[in-house]
Amino acid sequence: MDYGDSVQKVLLRKIQKAEQDLLQLKLDYCRFIFGLSHRTRVISNGISYVVRSVDVESMERLDDGCFSRPEVAGSPADNPDATDTVNLGVDWTLEESATRPKARG
């Protein structure tokens, strides 16, 4: 293995680690800022859903430096274990009974 291949492998590992860290940070942002996590209850078009996935790639950086709401997919709350999910896009709100973590300060 020559020096170029070695450097390439090290850089690729560092890039993959940075991408994983960014993904985790965006998931944390969704949890603490939007109150979203796996199995959170949201309402879309008057129907209650249980969140099954959060698409952090759909988040865009806004002019003020914050991120936009992510697209989510969920199962109807009356059948949360259903394997079929509905793409809710960004048209969702937290269900009133859902509690958001409060910022300390």
Order of alpha helices (4+ residues) and beta strands (2+ residues): alpha-beta-beta-beta-beta-beta
